[in-house]
Amino acid sequence: MRWPVWAAGSRRAPRGPSPSRASAYRSTRTTSSPAPCASSRSCGRTGGPSKFRPRLIALEMAKIHAIHANGTLPKPTLWHKMYDYLTLVKNEINPSLSADVPKVEVLEGELAWLKEHLSQLDSPVVFCHNDLLCKNIIYDSTKGHVRFIDYEYADYNYQAYDIGNHFNEFAGVNEVDYCRYPSRETQLLWLHDYLQAQKGTAVTPREVQKLYVQVNKFALASHFFWALWALIQNQYSTIDFDFLRYAVIRFNQYFKVKPQVSALEMPK
């Protein structure tokens, strides 16, 4: 299935989250690992710790991103979906928005800034999972590989968005903690493995640094996307989860990291 699309002004209730994301909301607690999906105690654990698991995730994502469309490469779905979401928030949800949520005028300005700023980064458009949280990664200890599940949100999108979204998910869902966001060193190792698998040849430090900058900037769009999504779920979903609180957390993190992320420069 593709990402849910809800026409602006429509009063039809949107679908709830995908099964795995919904199950994450129903859990009483996310993993206590300091860095889910990237540490030695990464998600999908079926056996003891494995230092190779982050590399396996990077290799599997490189494989997914290599899937090509037939014919012309589609446009990235990110902007179309976010504008749809923001239109729905503005037309259907705005009167009931919490004071903790930025005003619609602020959100419109931020979305315009995101599109202008991120569109200049030249991140390739590839086939993306778009929802790579822990519960969507299965580790097979007998075969020594990982597989991704739940492709409900899959579509063509920016390479750096898919990776940045994955890194954001290290924080968890129920007990969100952005101290778990991967360090620069962890990211560079992960990105090196990803690029090497993608290219099939050695990669340069400049290539890794370029992707690092792109990924961390697109991680901003991930915060913004899921915050808008959570506002819509708060209005329509019947799942027992505090979507409004989650939206506020994602918006707060967006504004918190925006200054330092905006200051990142591409390597010369």
matplotlib code that plots the C-alpha trace (Angstrom):
import matplotlib.pyplot as plt

x = [0.0, 1.0, 1.1, -2.5, -3.8, -6.6, -8.2, -8.1, -11.4, -12.5, -14.2, -13.5, -11.5, -8.0, -6.7, -4.8, -1.1, 0.3, 0.1, 3.7, 3.6, 0.2, 1.7, 4.5, 2.0, 0.2, 3.4, 3.9, 7.5, 10.0, 13.4, 15.6, 18.7, 20.6, 20.5, 17.7, 18.4, 22.0, 23.6, 24.7, 21.2, 19.5, 15.9, 14.5, 16.9, 16.5, 19.8, 22.8, 24.2, 25.8, 28.2, 27.4, 23.7, 24.0, 26.0, 23.3, 20.6, 22.8, 23.3, 19.6, 18.6, 21.2, 19.5, 16.0, 17.2, 18.6, 15.1, 14.4, 11.1, 10.1, 10.5, 10.8, 11.9, 9.0, 9.1, 9.7, 6.5, 7.6, 6.4, 3.1, 2.2, 3.3, 1.3, -1.7, -1.3, -0.8, -3.9, -5.9, -4.6, -5.4, -8.9, -10.1, -8.1, -6.9, -9.8, -9.0, -5.2, -3.5, -1.6, 1.5, 1.3, 2.8, 0.2, -0.7, 1.0, 4.2, 3.9, 3.2, 6.4, 8.5, 7.2, 8.1, 11.6, 12.1, 11.2, 13.4, 16.4, 16.3, 15.5, 18.9, 20.8, 20.6, 19.7, 18.8, 15.2, 15.1, 12.6, 12.2, 10.7, 9.8, 8.9, 12.0, 11.4, 12.6, 9.5, 9.9, 13.3, 13.6, 16.9, 17.5, 20.3, 20.5, 21.1, 22.9, 20.8, 18.0, 14.8, 12.4, 8.7, 5.5, 5.9, 2.6, 4.4, 6.9, 7.2, 9.8, 11.4, 14.7, 17.5, 18.6, 15.0, 14.8, 18.1, 17.4, 13.9, 15.6, 18.0, 15.2, 13.4, 16.3, 14.6, 11.6, 7.9, 6.3, 9.2, 10.9, 14.5, 16.6, 19.7, 19.5, 19.9, 23.1, 26.4, 28.3, 30.8, 28.1, 26.5, 29.7, 30.4, 26.8, 26.9, 30.2, 28.8, 25.7, 27.6, 30.1, 27.2, 25.4, 28.5, 30.2, 33.5, 35.5, 34.1, 35.8, 35.5, 34.0, 31.2, 30.4, 30.5, 28.2, 25.6, 26.0, 25.0, 22.1, 20.8, 20.8, 19.1, 16.4, 15.9, 14.2, 11.6, 11.0, 10.2, 7.9, 6.1, 5.4, 4.3, 1.7, 0.7, 0.2, -2.0, -4.3, -4.2, -5.1, -8.3, -9.4, -7.6, -9.3, -6.0, -5.3, -2.2, -1.5, -0.9, -1.1, 1.8, 3.8, 3.1, 4.4, 7.5, 8.3, 7.7, 9.8, 12.7, 12.4, 12.8, 15.5, 17.9, 17.0, 19.7, 22.6, 21.4, 20.9, 24.5, 25.9, 27.8, 28.5, 32.1, 34.0]
y = [0.0, 3.6, 6.5, 7.5, 10.5, 12.5, 15.2, 18.7, 19.5, 15.9, 14.8, 11.2, 9.9, 9.0, 5.5, 4.8, 4.0, 1.0, -2.3, -2.2, 1.5, 1.0, -1.9, 0.3, 2.8, 0.0, -1.2, -0.2, 0.6, 0.9, -0.9, 0.3, 0.2, 3.5, 3.4, 1.2, -0.1, 1.0, -0.2, -3.8, -4.2, -3.1, -3.8, -7.0, -8.8, -12.6, -13.6, -12.0, -8.6, -8.3, -5.5, -6.3, -5.5, -1.8, -2.7, -5.2, -2.5, -0.2, -3.0, -3.8, -0.2, 0.2, -2.8, -1.3, 2.0, 0.3, -0.7, 1.2, 2.4, 1.4, 4.4, 8.0, 8.3, 9.6, 12.8, 12.6, 12.1, 14.1, 17.6, 16.5, 14.5, 17.2, 19.9, 17.5, 17.0, 20.7, 21.5, 19.0, 20.4, 23.9, 23.2, 20.5, 20.6, 24.2, 25.4, 22.6, 22.8, 22.8, 25.9, 23.7, 23.3, 26.0, 28.2, 27.2, 30.3, 29.2, 25.7, 27.1, 29.2, 26.2, 23.9, 26.5, 26.9, 23.1, 22.7, 25.6, 24.5, 20.8, 20.8, 22.3, 19.5, 17.2, 14.1, 11.3, 10.1, 6.4, 3.8, 4.3, 2.5, 5.8, 4.2, 2.3, 2.2, -0.7, -2.9, -2.8, -4.4, -8.2, -9.7, -13.4, -14.6, -18.0, -16.4, -13.4, -10.8, -8.3, -7.8, -4.8, -5.3, -3.2, -1.3, 0.6, 3.9, 2.9, 5.2, 7.1, 9.7, 11.4, 9.0, 11.2, 11.4, 7.7, 7.5, 10.6, 9.2, 5.9, 7.8, 9.8, 6.5, 5.6, 7.8, 5.4, 6.1, 5.8, 7.1, 9.3, 10.2, 12.0, 11.3, 8.0, 9.8, 8.3, 10.2, 11.7, 8.9, 6.2, 7.9, 8.1, 4.4, 3.6, 5.9, 4.5, 0.9, 2.1, 4.0, 1.2, -1.3, 1.1, 1.8, -1.5, 0.3, 2.2, 5.5, 8.8, 10.7, 13.6, 11.3, 10.2, 13.7, 14.9, 12.3, 13.0, 16.6, 15.7, 13.1, 15.4, 18.2, 15.8, 14.5, 17.9, 17.0, 13.7, 15.5, 17.8, 15.1, 12.8, 15.8, 16.7, 13.1, 12.8, 15.9, 14.2, 10.9, 12.8, 14.0, 10.8, 7.7, 5.4, 3.9, 4.5, 6.7, 10.3, 11.5, 15.1, 14.7, 12.9, 15.7, 18.3, 16.2, 16.1, 19.8, 20.7, 18.5, 20.1, 23.6, 22.5, 21.0, 23.3, 26.0, 23.5, 21.4, 24.5, 25.5, 22.3, 22.9, 20.6, 19.6, 21.4]
z = [0.0, -0.6, 1.8, 2.8, 0.8, 2.2, 0.1, 1.5, 3.1, 3.2, 6.4, 5.7, 8.7, 7.7, 8.3, 11.5, 11.6, 9.8, 11.9, 13.1, 14.0, 15.7, 17.7, 18.8, 20.2, 22.1, 23.7, 27.3, 26.7, 23.9, 24.1, 26.9, 24.7, 24.5, 20.8, 19.3, 15.8, 15.9, 19.1, 20.0, 21.4, 18.2, 17.5, 16.2, 18.6, 18.6, 20.2, 21.9, 20.9, 17.5, 16.5, 12.9, 13.0, 12.2, 9.1, 8.1, 8.3, 6.1, 3.6, 3.4, 3.0, 0.2, -1.5, -1.2, -2.5, -5.6, -6.8, -10.0, -11.4, -14.9, -17.1, -15.8, -12.1, -10.1, -8.2, -4.4, -2.5, 0.5, -0.5, -1.9, 1.2, 3.6, 1.8, 1.9, 5.6, 6.4, 4.3, 6.2, 9.5, 8.4, 7.2, 9.5, 12.7, 13.2, 15.4, 18.0, 18.0, 21.3, 22.5, 22.5, 18.7, 16.5, 14.7, 11.2, 9.8, 11.5, 10.1, 6.6, 6.8, 8.1, 5.3, 2.7, 4.2, 4.3, 0.6, -0.5, 1.7, 1.2, -2.5, -3.1, -1.5, -4.6, -2.6, -5.1, -5.4, -4.7, -3.6, 0.2, 3.1, 4.7, 8.1, 9.3, 13.0, 15.2, 14.8, 11.0, 11.2, 11.6, 12.5, 11.5, 13.7, 12.0, 8.5, 9.8, 7.9, 8.5, 6.5, 6.5, 6.9, 6.6, 3.3, 3.7, 3.6, 0.9, -2.1, -4.1, -2.0, -1.1, -0.2, 2.7, 4.1, 4.4, 6.3, 8.4, 9.3, 10.4, 12.6, 14.2, 15.1, 17.4, 20.0, 20.4, 20.2, 23.6, 25.7, 23.2, 24.1, 21.5, 23.5, 21.6, 18.3, 16.8, 17.4, 14.5, 14.7, 14.6, 11.6, 9.7, 10.1, 9.1, 6.1, 5.0, 4.9, 3.1, 0.4, -0.1, -0.6, -2.9, -5.1, -4.9, -4.7, -2.1, -1.0, -0.1, 3.2, 1.2, -0.1, 3.5, 4.8, 2.0, 2.8, 6.6, 5.9, 3.7, 6.1, 9.1, 7.2, 5.9, 9.4, 10.0, 7.4, 9.1, 12.4, 10.6, 8.6, 11.6, 13.7, 11.1, 10.8, 14.5, 14.6, 12.1, 14.0, 17.2, 15.5, 13.8, 15.2, 17.6, 18.8, 22.5, 22.2, 23.0, 19.4, 20.4, 22.9, 20.2, 17.7, 20.3, 20.9, 17.2, 16.7, 19.7, 18.5, 15.0, 16.4, 18.8, 16.3, 13.3, 14.1, 14.4, 11.5, 9.3, 10.0, 8.5, 5.3, 2.4, 2.0, -0.7]

ax = plt.figure().add_subplot(projection="3d")
ax.plot(x, y, z, "-o")
ax.set_aspect("equal")
plt.show()
